[in-house]
Amino acid sequence: MIATRVLVVDDEPMVREVLARYLSKEGFDVDVAEDGEQALIRHAEGMPDLVLLDLMLPRVDGYEVFRRIRERAATPVIMLTARGEETDRIVGLELGADDYVTKPFSPREVVARVRAVLRRAGEAKAGEPAVIECGDLSIDRGRRQVRWRGDAVKLTRKEFDLLEFLASKPGVTFTRTQLLEDVWDFAWDGDTATVTVHVRRIREKIEDDPSEPKRLVTVWGVGYRFEP
C-alpha cells in the first residue's frame, strides 16, 4: 500500500521536526519545506495528498503558496496560524482552506485534523447518486465538477464542498454555525462571515441574479438552504 503523503511547510525547524515525527509514527510519508519557494517545488515534485501550510513564510508567503497550489491541483490544505490572528484564519478559510490550526498546538490534534480532512476529501458517498441534477445545475461528486446550463463552473474546493453539501439535502435549512461544523468540520467560536462569503461567491456562479437567488436561498435570521 502506498503511504499517504503530507507536506509540512513551516519556517520553524522545531515545528517541522515535531510534526514530521508524529505524522511518520502514524504511517504518513512526510516531506518538509522551510519557505514558500521550497514548498512550491516540493509540491510540484511530490504532489502530496495534503499540505500543512504556515502562513508566515519567507520568500513566498503562505497565502501566495496556497493560491499557486490550488491553481495546479485540488490538494487539501490545513493552514497553521499564530494564536489570536483571527483575521488570518478568516482570510484563509475564505480562500478555500480545508481547516486551520492555531499555534501553539497539540501534535496529536494536528494528526487528528489531517485524518479528518483526508477522510472528507476521499470518502465515498455510499448510497447517494454520483451526480446531483437540479434543472440547469449538475454536480458531479466523483469528478468534483459543476456545470451550469452545460458550461463548466470553476469552484474552489470549499465552494464545491458547501454547494454539494446543501444540494444533497434540498429544502433543509442550516445555520452558518452548522455549516462550519459539517462542511469545515470544526466548531467556530467567532465570526461566521466566511460562510456568507462562500455563499455569495457560489451565487455569482450559478444564479441568474445573485441578488435574488433561486437556488441557494437565505432563510432570514437562520441560515441557508438549497432549493431544487
Secondary structure as the mmCIF struct_conf table of DSSP 4:
data_model
#
loop_
_struct_conf.conf_type_id
_struct_conf.id
_struct_conf.beg_label_comp_id
_struct_conf.beg_label_asym_id
_struct_conf.beg_label_seq_id
_struct_conf.end_label_comp_id
_struct_conf.end_label_asym_id
_struct_conf.end_label_seq_id
HELX_LH_PP_P HELX_LH_PP_P1 ILE A 2 THR A 4
STRN STRN1 ARG A 5 VAL A 9
BEND BEND1 ASP A 11 ASP A 11
HELX_RH_AL_P HELX_RH_AL_P1 PRO A 13 LYS A 25
TURN_TY1_P TURN_TY1_P1 GLU A 26 GLY A 27
STRN STRN2 ASP A 29 ALA A 33
BEND BEND2 GLU A 34 ASP A 35
HELX_RH_AL_P HELX_RH_AL_P2 GLY A 36 GLY A 46
BEND BEND3 ASP A 49 ASP A 49
STRN STRN3 LEU A 50 ASP A 54
BEND BEND4 LEU A 55 MET A 56
BEND BEND5 PRO A 58 VAL A 60
HELX_RH_AL_P HELX_RH_AL_P3 GLY A 62 ARG A 72
STRN STRN4 VAL A 77 ALA A 82
TURN_TY1_P TURN_TY1_P2 ARG A 83 GLY A 84
HELX_RH_AL_P HELX_RH_AL_P4 GLU A 86 LEU A 95
TURN_TY1_P TURN_TY1_P3 GLY A 96 GLY A 96
BEND BEND6 ASP A 98 ASP A 98
STRN STRN5 ASP A 99 LYS A 103
BEND BEND7 PRO A 104 PRO A 104
HELX_RH_AL_P HELX_RH_AL_P5 PRO A 107 GLY A 122
TURN_TY1_P TURN_TY1_P4 ALA A 126 GLY A 127
BEND BEND8 GLU A 128 GLU A 128
BEND BEND9 ALA A 130 ALA A 130
STRN STRN6 VAL A 131 CYS A 134
TURN_TY1_P TURN_TY1_P5 GLY A 135 ASP A 136
STRN STRN7 LEU A 137 ASP A 140
TURN_TY1_P TURN_TY1_P6 ARG A 141 ARG A 144
STRN STRN8 GLN A 145 TRP A 148
TURN_TY1_P TURN_TY1_P7 ARG A 149 GLY A 150
STRN STRN9 ASP A 151 VAL A 153
HELX_RH_AL_P HELX_RH_AL_P6 ARG A 157 ALA A 167
TURN_TY1_P TURN_TY1_P8 SER A 168 SER A 168
BEND BEND10 LYS A 169 LYS A 169
TURN_TY1_P TURN_TY1_P9 PRO A 170 GLY A 171
STRN STRN10 PHE A 174 THR A 175
HELX_RH_AL_P HELX_RH_AL_P7 ARG A 176 LEU A 179
HELX_RH_PI_P HELX_RH_PI_P1 LEU A 180 TRP A 184
BEND BEND11 PHE A 186 PHE A 186
BEND BEND12 GLY A 190 GLY A 190
HELX_RH_AL_P HELX_RH_AL_P8 ALA A 193 ILE A 206
BEND BEND13 ASP A 208 ASP A 209
TURN_TY1_P TURN_TY1_P10 PRO A 210 SER A 211
BEND BEND14 GLU A 212 GLU A 212
BEND BEND15 LYS A 214 ARG A 215
STRN STRN11 LEU A 216 VAL A 219
TURN_TY1_P TURN_TY1_P11 TRP A 220 VAL A 222
STRN STRN12 GLY A 223 PHE A 226
#
